[in-house]
Each structure stands twice: as structure tokens, then as C-alpha cells.
Amino acid sequence: MSARKASNPHHDPQLLSGLDEPERDQVTRLLKRLGGGATTPESVGTVLPQAIVFRSRLDSQLPQSFVETTEKAIEYSVERDANVLSESLFLVIGPAIRKALAKFVREFVASLNGAFDNTISPRSIGWRVQAMRSGRSFAEIALEQTLVYRVEQAFLVHRSTGLLLRDASIKDSVVTDPDLVSAMLQAVQDFMRDSLKLRKEETVESITVGRFTILMEAGPSAVIALVIQGNPSATVRLKAQEALETMHLQLHGELERFRGGDTGQFAPAEPILKTCLQGKLKPQEKRFPVFAAMVAAIVLGGIGLLIGWGIHGRVLQSRLLERLAAEPGIVVVDSTRRLGHLDVTALHDPRAVDPELIAAAVGFQTGQVSFDLKPYASADSFSSSERAGQTPAPSPAAPLSVTGADQEEMALLAGEIESANIVYQANSALRAPGQEKDLDDVATLMNQLSAMAQARGIAMTITVTGHSAGSMADADSYRISHARAVDAVGALQDRGVAGFTIVEDAVGVRAPDRPESSQADRQANRRVSFSVETRALPHR
């Protein structure tokens, strides 16, 4: 052990004593490194980047070794503070999502426009007719009419063996068997070379069959063949040449060594072949959109007709309601318009004009207006012309064969009946509390008067008139007053009144019992009143 220490220059002070201070430090550091001294962060940091780059070029072990460490680091970061990672990813994911959505919207709109143009436009209708006549599909006709050219499929064929190495095709390609196409191309090449005595380096550059063209571009070790529908432009061949040069550059060794067998080593050629799958559509002619204009004109015309029809119907409705309101013996309670049909509810005196005649005079066709008429006796006066076709007026009254005492008693009974009022609740046909006794009294008086009139040959008519409170003579006031008159007549009939004619009437706010200066006045005007008319029966 002592001999080993003596031989170690690091432990020999005499050996280092002859050096100056800088030299002694350098030798000491060098001896430590040679002797396996401790590695410092500074020393590792100096060589670590170069070491990582060098190792990554050799194989994939270094990136694989980072996977688990990176996953654990991300997991630890999320557990500690998820916002750090989310905020960092937001700057990348947000723009990516917006870009993807914008692309989707553009493609969807373009697809929708194309579908509309190729489905219901006049041009597409012509294509469908052509397809039916020729027996071909609509898609085939549409593609033929709108396409300049389209590369359907691309093949990479080994030049010396004639074997198919790789192929790429678009969706719905017409080519179904790539190996068959490859064999056909090789057979055509051999036939042309033998029959025309071509040199080995000379190849067939294109074959045209119907609407398809097979374009071939040959390189030292491989041939690219493109199946094209339509009339390809010069750029297609240039693209094939660029793809062929790229393949020879990237797969030079594989192409040189290939003699048959597994073609999996040529997988990198597939994305290069896909760059050749391009096409060009015919530019759309700028023409006036006749079909769209026709559709727009039809839609706008229909909307205009509906609007005009509605306006015309409302004008007729307004005219009819004005004419009905001006006619004596007719009170409009409600009107409803639905789908061009008008429903009118009104009070109608039998002596008044038929509302159907007024509707026809205004301009309504038969069946366009339905009337729901409620009979009532109006206080309005009617001229002889207005009564034409209605119930004839009663015969002139004959002299009453009653004594003065009888006349006085009947007049007293009639006066009591006409002074009676049945009061109702606000805005309804519900009787106010305490009105049942008043109805009983009125019914008793009516039956007494009826018995006296019948015994003396006198006809009697009692008019039951409904009233409303307020100052506005609108449809609601007539409706409520009519409902009150109907209720009062029904209540009297339930109490057994008979032997005379009873008539319902409704005047709304036109004949108040008193001026309305208080709530009590308004309540008093919510009523039903009675009037008595007698006449002698004609002699037989």
C-alpha cells in the first residue's frame, strides 16, 4: 500500500514542488480525471448536448428512455398545478381547434353548394336525362361534364422485374386490381419494344383508352404510371417526374438490390405517390342564376299573395263590422278571423236585416263568413223597408173590454214590474247577493198580470233588457248585458212565468239607470230591467 502511494504522482509533493502554481493546478486536475475523480455538473453540461445528438442518430433507445420520465413529469406537474399545463396547451390547442372548425365550415359550405348545384339545378336535370338515355350513372355524367382531368391511381413498378412495388388511389377509383394493371403495362411495354424494335432504354410514355389515359414516366430503376381520367395537363407529367426523382433519391439502394419478394421496404414510396393524385375542375361559367331567380320569384310571389290576401280579408272584415254596427237591430259581440274565414257572433232582432245579405254586399263570398246570431228585441225603430220579409206588425188594437178598476189594477202591476231591477256582479252575468227574493217578487207580479190579461183577452209582451256599467259602448258591454238578460229570462222561466211573450234585449251602456259618480252608481247600472206592453187580441 505504501509503495502504491509513493508511485502515485498525486501524492508526491516533491514531484509537484518544482512546478509553478498554475501548472501545479492543471496537473492536479488532470491527475484527478485520470484517477477517476468526481464528475462535476460543469463537466457533464459541457458534453451532454453533443452526447444526446450523437446517441439519437444511432438508434431510438434514447427517445424511448425519455418516455416514462416525461410521462411522470407531466403527471407530477398536473397534480401540483393543472393550470400550468392547461394554460401552456391553450396557446396551441385553441388556434388548432379554430383552424379545424374553420376548415370544416368551409368544406361543408362548399359541399352544400356543390350538392345543391348538382342536384336540383337545370344543368343537373339535363345530366340526369343524359344518364337515363345513355344507361350510365348520374355521377359518371356529372364527373365527365365538370372535370378537366383527375389522376385516379398511381403505380410504382420495378423496371427490371416489372413487379408492382407500391400503389396509391383516390376514393372510388375506377381501377380495381393494381397487379393486373402492372402486368398489363409490362406486357404493353414488351410488345411495343419487340414490334417496333425499340432500344431497351426506350419506353412507352402514354396509352389512351376511351376517356382514360395511362401516363408513364421511367427512371433508372423504376417506372411511375398514372391512370388519368380526362385530358391531363403538362403539370401532371412534371409532378410524376418529381415524384420519381424523389423515390430514386430516398430508395436508391432498395431499388438497386430488389430482385423480387417482399415489397414492404418500399412503404415510404406511398406518400410520394399520393402527391400525384391531383385533378382540375372546369371553371364555372358566370351565368345568370335563372333557376335560383325562378325559385325566388315563386317564393316572393307566394308571400306577396298571402300578404295581399290577408290585407284584403282584413279590409272586408272592417267594412262588414262597420255596416253591421250601423244597422238597427244588430249588435256585434265578437269576431274572429282564421285561415281566411270570419266568425261573427252578434245579437239580432228578428225585424233587422239578414247579416248574410250585408256580408254579400260588402264583398264576401258564400261560406266565407259564419254568423252566430242571438235573438233579442231591439229598442231601435225600423222603417217599413227594413221590416220587409220579417214578421208582420200586429193588427191594430181593439177597444179594451175592461172596467176602469181592471185597468188601474193592471197598470199598478205593470208599474211594479217596470220599477224592478235585478243587479249583477261586475263584468259578469252572476247575480249580486240578495237578488233571489227580488226575482221571486217579479215572477209573482208577472204571473198575476198574465192571468188578468188572459182573462180579458189582452196579449202581453215583457221585454227583459240587460245593461252594463261604464261609458264605452264596445262589444264587451253588449256581450255582458246580453248575458245578463239571458240569465234573468232563464231565472223567471224557472220560477214558472208563462202566458205571455218574453223577449231578451241588450243595450250595453246606452240606457243607464243613473249617472255614474260613485261605485254605488256603477253597481246600480249593472242590472236587468223590465218593460211591459199590452194589446187587445183581434176579434175572430
C-alpha positions in Angstrom: 0.0 0.0 0.0 2.8 2.4 0.8 4.6 1.6 -2.4 1.4 2.4 -4.4 1.1 5.7 -2.7 4.7 6.5 -3.4 4.2 5.8 -7.1 1.2 8.0 -7.4 2.3 11.4 -8.5 -0.8 13.0 -7.0 0.6 12.1 -3.5 4.2 13.0 -4.3 4.8 16.6 -3.1 8.4 16.6 -4.3 7.2 15.9 -7.9 4.9 18.9 -7.9 7.1 21.2 -5.9 9.2 22.1 -8.9 6.1 23.5 -10.9 4.7 26.9 -10.5 1.2 27.5 -9.2 -0.9 27.4 -12.5 1.0 24.4 -13.8 0.5 22.6 -10.4 -3.3 23.2 -10.6 -3.6 21.9 -14.1 -1.6 18.8 -13.4 -3.6 18.2 -10.2 -7.0 18.4 -12.2 -5.6 16.1 -14.9 -4.4 13.5 -12.4 -7.9 13.6 -10.7 -9.6 12.9 -14.0 -7.2 10.1 -14.9 -7.6 8.7 -11.5 -11.5 8.6 -11.6 -12.1 11.8 -9.7 -15.7 13.1 -9.0 -17.7 14.3 -12.1 -18.9 17.9 -11.7 -22.1 19.4 -13.2 -20.0 21.7 -15.2 -18.1 18.9 -16.9 -21.3 17.0 -17.7 -23.1 20.0 -19.0 -20.3 20.7 -21.4 -20.6 17.3 -23.3 -24.3 16.4 -22.6 -25.9 18.1 -25.7 -23.4 16.6 -28.1 -23.8 13.2 -26.5 -27.6 13.3 -26.9 -27.4 14.3 -30.5 -24.9 11.6 -31.2 -26.9 8.9 -29.4 -30.1 9.8 -31.2 -28.5 9.3 -34.5 -27.5 5.8 -33.7 -30.9 4.3 -32.7 -34.2 5.1 -30.9 -33.2 3.9 -27.4 -32.6 7.4 -26.1 -36.0 8.8 -27.0 -37.7 5.7 -25.7 -35.9 6.1 -22.4 -37.3 9.6 -22.1 -40.9 8.5 -22.5 -41.5 7.2 -19.0 -39.7 10.1 -17.4 -41.6 12.6 -19.5 -45.0 11.0 -18.6 -44.2 11.1 -14.9 -43.0 14.7 -15.1 -46.3 15.7 -16.8 -48.3 13.7 -14.2 -46.5 15.4 -11.4 -47.0 18.8 -13.0 -50.7 18.3 -13.3 -51.1 17.0 -9.7 -49.2 20.0 -8.4 -50.9 22.7 -10.5 -53.1 21.7 -13.5 -53.4 25.4 -14.6 -49.7 25.4 -15.7 -50.2 22.7 -18.3 -53.6 23.9 -19.4 -52.5 27.5 -19.9 -49.5 26.3 -21.9 -51.6 24.0 -24.1 -54.2 26.6 -24.6 -51.9 28.7 -26.8 -51.6 25.7 -29.1 -54.9 23.9 -28.9 -57.1 27.0 -29.2 -55.7 28.1 -32.6 -55.7 24.4 -33.7 -59.4 24.0 -32.9 -60.3 27.3 -34.5 -58.4 26.3 -37.6 -60.1 22.9 -37.8 -63.5 24.4 -37.3 -62.9 27.0 -40.0 -61.8 24.3 -42.4 -64.8 22.2 -41.6 -67.2 25.1 -42.2 -65.5 26.0 -45.5 -65.7 22.4 -46.7 -69.3 21.9 -45.5 -70.5 25.1 -47.3 -68.6 24.1 -50.4 -70.1 20.6 -50.3 -73.6 22.0 -49.7 -73.2 24.4 -52.6 -72.0 21.7 -54.8 -74.7 19.3 -53.8 -77.4 22.0 -54.5 -75.9 22.8 -57.9 -75.5 19.2 -58.9 -78.9 18.1 -57.6 -81.7 20.5 -58.4 -80.2 22.9 -60.9 -81.2 22.9 -64.6 -77.8 21.6 -65.5 -78.1 18.6 -63.2 -81.6 17.9 -64.6 -80.0 17.7 -68.1 -77.3 15.4 -66.8 -80.0 13.1 -65.3 -81.8 12.9 -68.6 -78.5 12.1 -70.4 -77.7 9.4 -67.9 -81.1 7.8 -68.4 -80.7 7.9 -72.2 -77.1 6.5 -72.2 -77.6 4.0 -69.4 -74.6 5.5 -67.5 -74.8 6.7 -63.9 -75.5 10.3 -62.9 -72.2 10.5 -61.0 -70.3 9.4 -64.1 -72.0 12.0 -66.3 -71.6 14.8 -63.7 -67.9 14.0 -63.3 -67.4 13.9 -67.1 -69.1 17.3 -67.5 -67.3 19.1 -64.6 -63.8 17.6 -64.8 -60.8 18.6 -66.9 -58.8 15.7 -65.5 -58.3 13.6 -62.4 -55.5 11.2 -61.5 -57.3 8.1 -60.4 -54.4 5.9 -59.4 -50.6 6.0 -59.2 -48.3 2.9 -59.6 -44.6 2.4 -58.8 -43.3 -0.5 -60.9 -39.8 -2.0 -60.7 -38.2 -1.5 -64.1 -36.2 -4.7 -64.4 -38.6 -7.2 -62.9 -41.9 -5.5 -63.9 -43.3 -6.1 -60.4 -45.6 -3.7 -58.6 -43.8 -2.2 -55.7 -46.5 0.3 -54.4 -49.7 2.0 -55.4 -52.0 4.8 -54.3 -55.5 5.7 -55.4 -58.3 8.1 -54.7 -61.6 7.1 -53.1 -64.0 5.3 -55.6 -61.2 4.8 -58.1 -62.2 3.0 -61.3 -59.1 0.7 -61.0 -59.9 -2.4 -59.0 -56.8 -4.7 -59.5 -53.4 -2.9 -59.3 -51.4 -6.1 -60.0 -53.4 -6.6 -63.2 -52.7 -3.1 -64.4 -49.0 -3.5 -63.6 -48.8 -6.7 -65.6 -50.7 -5.1 -68.5 -48.2 -2.2 -68.6 -45.3 -4.6 -68.7 -46.9 -6.6 -71.5 -47.6 -3.4 -73.5 -44.0 -2.2 -73.0 -42.6 -5.6 -74.2 -45.0 -5.7 -77.1 -44.1 -2.2 -78.3 -40.4 -2.8 -77.8 -40.5 -6.0 -79.8 -42.8 -4.9 -82.6 -41.2 -1.5 -83.1 -37.6 -2.7 -82.4 -37.1 -0.1 -79.7 -34.0 0.1 -77.7 -34.1 -1.1 -74.1 -33.9 2.4 -72.6 -36.9 3.5 -74.8 -40.4 3.1 -73.1 -44.0 3.8 -74.0 -44.9 7.2 -72.5 -48.7 7.1 -72.6 -51.7 4.9 -73.5 -55.2 6.3 -74.2 -58.3 4.2 -73.9 -61.6 6.0 -74.2 -61.7 8.8 -71.6 -58.8 7.3 -69.7 -55.1 8.0 -70.2 -52.2 6.0 -68.7 -49.2 8.2 -68.4 -45.8 6.6 -67.7 -42.5 8.2 -66.6 -39.4 5.9 -66.5 -36.4 6.2 -64.3 -33.2 4.2 -64.0 -34.7 1.6 -61.6 -38.5 2.2 -61.5 -41.4 3.5 -63.6 -44.3 5.6 -62.4 -47.6 5.0 -64.1 -50.6 7.3 -63.6 -54.2 6.4 -64.5 -55.9 9.6 -65.5 -59.5 10.4 -66.4 -59.9 13.3 -68.8 -57.3 15.4 -70.5 -54.2 15.8 -68.3 -52.1 19.0 -68.4 -48.3 19.1 -68.7 -48.0 19.7 -64.9 -49.1 16.1 -64.3 -46.0 14.7 -66.1 -43.8 17.2 -64.3 -45.3 16.0 -61.0 -44.6 12.4 -61.9 -41.0 13.2 -62.8 -40.5 15.0 -59.4 -42.0 12.0 -57.6 -39.8 9.6 -59.5 -36.7 11.6 -58.7 -37.6 11.7 -55.0 -38.1 7.9 -54.9 -34.7 7.2 -56.6 -33.1 9.6 -54.1 -34.7 8.1 -51.0 -34.9 4.4 -52.1 -31.9 4.1 -54.4 -30.3 1.2 -52.6 -33.6 -0.7 -52.2 -34.4 -0.3 -55.9 -30.9 -1.5 -57.0 -31.0 -4.6 -54.7 -34.6 -5.6 -55.4 -34.9 -8.9 -57.3 -38.4 -9.9 -56.1 -40.0 -10.9 -52.9 -41.2 -8.7 -50.1 -42.1 -5.2 -51.2 -42.7 -3.8 -47.6 -39.4 -1.9 -47.8 -41.0 0.4 -50.4 -43.7 1.7 -48.0 -42.0 5.2 -47.9 -43.0 5.5 -51.6 -46.7 5.5 -50.9 -47.0 9.1 -49.6 -44.8 10.2 -52.5 -47.3 8.5 -54.9 -50.2 10.3 -53.3 -48.8 13.6 -54.2 -49.5 12.7 -57.8 -53.2 12.2 -57.1 -54.4 15.6 -58.3 -57.2 16.9 -60.5 -58.6 20.0 -62.1 -62.3 21.1 -62.5 -63.7 23.1 -65.3 -64.1 26.8 -64.3 -67.8 27.5 -63.7 -69.3 29.8 -66.2 -70.6 33.1 -64.9 -74.2 32.9 -65.9 -77.3 34.4 -64.6 -78.9 32.1 -62.0 -82.1 31.5 -63.8 -83.2 28.6 -61.7 -82.5 30.5 -58.4 -84.3 33.6 -59.7 -87.3 31.5 -60.6 -87.4 29.9 -57.2 -87.0 33.3 -55.5 -89.7 34.8 -57.7 -92.1 32.0 -56.9 -91.4 32.3 -53.1 -91.7 36.1 -53.1 -94.9 35.9 -55.3 -96.4 33.4 -52.8 -95.5 35.6 -49.9 -97.0 38.6 -51.7 -100.2 36.8 -52.4 -100.5 35.7 -48.8 -99.9 39.3 -47.6 -102.3 40.7 -50.1 -104.9 38.1 -49.3 -104.6 38.9 -45.6 -104.9 42.7 -46.2 -107.9 42.2 -48.4 -109.6 40.0 -45.9 -109.0 42.5 -43.0 -110.4 45.3 -45.2 -113.5 43.3 -45.9 -113.8 42.4 -42.2 -113.6 46.1 -41.2 -116.2 47.1 -43.7 -118.6 44.3 -42.6 -118.3 45.2 -38.9 -118.9 48.9 -39.7 -122.0 48.0 -41.8 -123.3 45.7 -39.1 -122.7 48.3 -36.4 -124.7 50.9 -38.4 -127.7 48.5 -38.9 -130.5 48.8 -36.3 -131.3 45.6 -34.5 -127.8 44.1 -34.9 -125.1 44.3 -32.2 -121.8 42.6 -32.9 -120.5 40.8 -29.8 -117.3 39.2 -31.2 -115.5 38.5 -34.4 -112.6 36.1 -35.1 -110.6 35.6 -38.4 -108.9 32.3 -39.0 -107.4 30.9 -42.3 -109.4 33.3 -44.4 -112.7 32.5 -42.7 -114.6 35.0 -40.5 -116.7 34.0 -37.5 -119.1 36.7 -36.2 -121.2 36.5 -33.0 -124.0 39.1 -32.8 -127.3 39.9 -31.2 -130.0 40.0 -33.9 -133.5 41.4 -33.7 -135.9 39.3 -35.9 -137.0 42.5 -37.6 -133.5 43.5 -38.6 -131.8 42.8 -42.0 -130.2 39.4 -42.5 -126.4 39.8 -41.8 -125.7 37.3 -44.7 -127.1 39.9 -47.2 -124.8 42.6 -45.7 -121.8 40.3 -46.0 -122.5 39.6 -49.6 -123.0 43.3 -50.3 -119.6 44.1 -48.7 -117.8 41.5 -51.0 -117.6 38.2 -49.1 -118.2 35.0 -51.0 -120.7 32.4 -49.8 -119.3 30.4 -46.9 -116.5 32.9 -46.0 -118.5 34.3 -43.1 -120.3 32.3 -40.4 -122.8 34.1 -38.2 -123.8 33.0 -34.7 -126.9 35.1 -34.0 -128.5 35.5 -30.6 -132.2 36.7 -30.8 -133.1 39.8 -28.9 -135.7 42.7 -29.1 -134.1 45.9 -30.0 -135.3 49.4 -28.9 -134.4 50.8 -32.3 -137.1 51.9 -34.7 -137.4 50.1 -38.0 -138.7 51.5 -41.3 -141.1 49.6 -43.5 -138.4 48.7 -45.9 -136.3 47.3 -43.0 -139.2 45.1 -42.0 -139.7 43.7 -45.4 -139.7 40.0 -45.3 -139.8 40.0 -41.5 -142.7 39.2 -39.1 -145.7 41.4 -39.8 -146.6 44.0 -37.3 -149.6 43.2 -35.0 -153.1 44.2 -36.0 -154.4 47.5 -34.7 -155.6 47.1 -31.1 -159.3 46.6 -30.5 -161.0 48.6 -27.7 -160.3 47.0 -24.3 -163.4 45.5 -22.8 -162.3 46.1 -19.2 -163.6 48.3 -16.5 -161.7 51.2 -15.1 -160.9 49.3 -12.0 -159.3 46.5 -14.0 -157.2 49.0 -16.0 -156.0 50.6 -12.8 -155.0 47.3 -11.2 -153.2 46.1 -14.3 -151.4 49.4 -14.6 -150.3 49.1 -11.0 -148.9 45.6 -11.6 -147.1 46.7 -14.8 -145.7 49.7 -12.9 -144.3 47.5 -10.2 -142.7 45.1 -12.7 -141.1 48.0 -14.6 -139.7 49.6 -11.5 -137.9 46.4 -10.5 -134.2 45.8 -11.2 -132.1 42.7 -10.8 -128.5 43.7 -10.0 -125.4 41.7 -11.2 -121.7 41.5 -10.2 -119.1 43.4 -12.1 -118.1 42.2 -15.6 -120.2 39.0 -15.4 -123.7 37.5 -15.5 -123.6 36.4 -11.9 -126.4 37.9 -9.8 -125.4 40.0 -6.8 -126.2 38.7 -3.4 -129.9 39.2 -2.3 -131.4 39.2 -5.8 -133.2 35.9 -5.4 -136.1 37.4 -3.4 -136.4 40.3 -6.0 -136.7 37.7 -8.8 -139.4 35.8 -6.8 -141.3 39.0 -6.4 -141.0 39.9 -10.1 -142.1 36.4 -11.1 -145.2 36.7 -8.9 -146.2 40.1 -10.3 -145.7 38.8 -13.9 -147.9 35.7 -13.3 -150.7 37.9 -11.7 -150.6 40.4 -14.6 -150.6 37.5 -17.1 -153.7 35.9 -15.5 -155.6 39.2 -15.6 -154.6 39.8 -19.3 -155.6 36.3 -20.5 -159.0 36.6 -18.7 -159.7 39.8 -20.5 -158.4 38.9 -24.0 -155.3 41.0 -23.8 -151.9 40.0 -25.2 -148.9 40.9 -23.2 -145.2 41.2 -24.1 -142.5 41.7 -21.4 -139.0 42.8 -22.6 -136.1 41.8 -20.4 -133.2 44.3 -21.0 -129.7 43.8 -19.9 -127.5 46.8 -19.0 -123.8 47.4 -18.4 -121.9 49.9 -16.3 -119.3 52.3 -17.8 -119.2 54.8 -20.7 -117.7 52.8 -23.5 -120.2 51.2 -25.9 -117.9 48.3 -27.1 -118.6 44.7 -27.9 -117.8 43.6 -24.3 -120.5 45.8 -22.9 -123.1 44.4 -25.2 -121.9 40.8 -24.6 -122.2 41.2 -20.8 -125.6 42.9 -21.0 -126.9 40.2 -23.3 -125.7 37.5 -20.9 -127.5 39.2 -18.0 -130.7 39.4 -19.9 -130.5 35.7 -20.8 -129.8 34.8 -17.2 -132.8 36.8 -16.0 -135.2 35.2 -18.5 -134.0 31.8 -17.6 -134.4 32.5 -13.8 -138.0 33.8 -14.5 -138.9 30.7 -16.5 -137.5 28.5 -13.8 -140.0 30.3 -11.5 -142.9 29.4 -13.7 -143.7 32.6 -15.5 -145.9 31.9 -18.6 -148.9 33.1 -20.6 -147.1 36.0 -22.4 -144.3 36.7 -24.8 -140.9 37.3 -23.1 -138.1 38.9 -25.2 -134.4 39.4 -24.4 -132.8 42.8 -25.2 -129.3 44.2 -24.6 -128.4 47.9 -24.7 -124.9 47.9 -23.1 -124.2 51.3 -21.6 -126.8 53.2 -23.7 -129.5 53.4 -21.0 -128.0 53.7 -17.6 -130.3 53.8 -14.5 -128.4 56.8 -13.1 -125.2 58.9 -13.8 -122.1 57.2 -12.5 -120.5 59.4 -10.0 -119.6 56.7 -7.5 -119.1 53.0 -7.2 -122.6 52.6 -5.9 -123.9 54.2 -9.1 -121.8 51.8 -11.2 -123.2 48.9 -9.3 -126.8 50.1 -9.8 -126.2 50.2 -13.6 -125.1 46.5 -13.7 -128.7 45.4 -13.9 -131.6 43.9 -15.8 -134.8 46.0 -16.3 -138.3 45.1 -17.5 -140.9 46.7 -19.7 -144.5 45.7 -20.2 -146.5 46.1 -23.4 -150.2 45.1 -23.8 -152.5 45.0 -26.7 -156.0 43.7 -27.4 -156.3 40.4 -29.3 -158.1 40.8 -32.7 -161.8 39.8 -32.9 -162.5 36.5 -34.7 
